[in-house]
Amino acid sequence: MEPLLEMRQISKRFPGVIALDHVDLTVFPGEVVALAGENGAGKSTLMKILGGVYLPEDGAIFVDGNETHIRSVSDAASNGIGFVHQELNVLDNLTVAENVFLGREPRQLGVLIDRKKLNSDTEIYLKRLGLDLPGRRPLRELSIAQQQMVEIAKALSLNARIVIMDEPTSSLTLTETDRLLEVIKDLRSQGVSVIYISHRLGEIKQIADRVIVLRDGKNAGTLDHDEINHDGIVKLMVGRDLERFQKPPSSDTKETFAEIIDLRTRRYPSSSISFDVRKGEILGFAGLVGAGRSEAAQAIFGVDTPVSARISLDGQLVDIRTARDAIKNGIYLVPEDRRTAGLIVEIPIRENITLPALKRYSSNGLVSKSRESKTAAEMCKKLNVKAPSPETKAANLSGGNQQKVVLAKWLSLDPKLMIFDEPTRGIDVGAKAEIYELMRDLAASGVAIMMISSEMEEILSESDRIAVMHEGKIAGIVDRADASEEKIMQLAVGQSSGAEARA
Amino acid sequence: MRKELGTFALLVVLCVVLAILNPVFIDAANLQNLARLIGIYGIFSIGLGLVIITGGIDLSVGSVFALLGVLLSIFLVEWHLPAAVAVLAVVGITTFLGLVNGFLITRVKIQPFIVTLCGLLFYRGLARFIASDETKGFGAASGFETLQSLATGSLFGVPTPFIILVAISIVMWVVLHRSVYGRYLFAVGRNEIAARYSGINSNVVIASAYVVCGMLAGVAGVLLAFYTNSVSPSSHGNFYELYGIAAAVLGGCSLRGGEGSIVGILIGTALLQVLQNLVNLLGIPSSLNFAVMGAVILLGVLADQLLRQRQAAQIAR
């Protein structure tokens, strides 16, 4: 079979780095190709070249065997290349159909929008994706997963033969992820090719016909469907065998540190949750997106006012109304969205690290930069933050290094209860292992840890106990020894004892 | 720092050109008057700069000047209050108005533009009502000559408002660029959510910027009232908030918040005043006053934008 797309010997240089060094990529019609690699390996750059965002310095692109110059996003579209970005490019003040045909609306009398045709054409594409929605539905009423489908519909409406999906499942629930994977299989059977970028090796294994792995801007290798397995991909990605982290056996006799009693968040005012976190344990929080895990974390950290809550630390009731109160009590949150809540990306690493306890680095209200720099440099070294200097702006760091700066912020203080919300989202395999190790070290030093995660693998491998949430309630708390994927999923979808009895 | 350098270069070029075209520019009397105006405008521009750094805006400053001028005249001329009491009262009032702005913005969560736009209308109307729409003045200033000399006098040839500005600038420079509070101000302006997640009470920080702005507007307003010596409630202080905003923006403050410096604001203020002086000295019809100012501000911002794009392009290549 002739390849649909061939990228040959593509090179791209940025100041100081060679982003791509003679990279090849081939896609056949109706093939799902996964593109894997650590952050900074060149996946996004390669896809941006294909999508017409960047121009390559060297190399050529062939579509249907003909050399093609892609100089702009519209060039890419006219060559049948559609791009579904990680951050959705939809306008939530418009309807579904208006989004799909934005800039290409069918017209009446040359100036008026033909709404009937607009909506019916949209519904055809939505149906192809197994989505039964009226085109006139306002986009804001859709879930993230449905909005993503709208983006895919938009690509299809442009007659895309290759759809690039960049981390499409990073904000989807498990069921939504399964749905998306089904849609991708359907697209494949309709002859559409998909280039699938993901950090989740499980999904790649499930869906990909082939995996192309990049490392440091070069082709690291390709695995065919039969050869795809977790260790194989990781080995190509990091160029060495990754030592699996061996968890120390957790002792059963840990003292309780924090007791959360009758916590009711504003999102689920009628669901009361109570649990305790012990010193030195990692309490995992599993559940579907929207189960109320982040809301609970934000209430405990004082950034979201709960309807009711009693929190006691070491048996003492504490009053937490603001993040300041939480921080004073040694409760720190590593938030889900590190770029908007975890860090101020426009300011240097140093200022980010010292911000929560700036008074410690000041006398008479004046900040001592030298004291700040000393701590910042120490923390960067301790956490192995890869940055030219502590004066580098946080925006210029990779996801993993940004997350380490968020951690450095709190570790420079005196944590007693650390709450991690999706600690490794969008972080590459190498940095992930480092973050797990840091978490484990913290626990070993007696810190109580809550870890919210939507990655089943992470929940199962890192938690000592697992609290599973369902629609604002804790559906069950499972000990590590009894935990299994099935059991957690059952609790997460709300099939409690009844389903278990049948099973 | 680079941003300030560009505006500073523009200021120097403008001064040199002006001095060559009309040597009256470097006459002591002209320079003194220029310094006096820079003093008055600089003081409230710093306050506005602070507000802009938090990502906010204060449109009410000009109307506050009118209200303050009317009240000050009544306190001194009609009620014969001691000068110190009258000044403390009016500065206290403007500081309180700043607090009201801060409260409405941070607690009631109304957008700063709306809150202070309402202030702009409300205080102007109030001033006109209190004064029965008549011009208020200070006459011969009997009994408060010392106070008046703060606005109109000089110390060793340097106009006192300029000296006051220098003193305030030094204090505010330390506050903004060296203190914990200043760091919080920039942090909140950049990313309020992340600042809150770091334990900063962002509401208090933002509200305090409006309070400081109100206080500095009070100080500048007293000087301005004596500088003009008569307060016509319908026109006194008109557009002054815009001069302050323009000075802050020319000096490198971003209306998105989180950016700006005291030195920049001072350079921006000086630039605007020199421009005003230029219009007068070069015999340009005063009706073109605003047009010249608007054009130069646009050019300044445009040059900065082009410079930035070129730098960005260099990085991308």
Interface residues (C-beta under 8 A of the other chain):
Chain A: F14 P15 F301 V303 T322 A323 R324 A326 I327 L333 P335 T340 A341 G342 L343 I344 V345 E346 I347 E351 L355 P356 L358 K359 S362 G365 L366 V367 K409
Chain B: V174 R178 S179 V180 Y181 R183 Y184 F186 A187 R190 N191 I193 A194 A195 R196 Y197 S198 G199 I200 N201 G258 I315 A316 R317
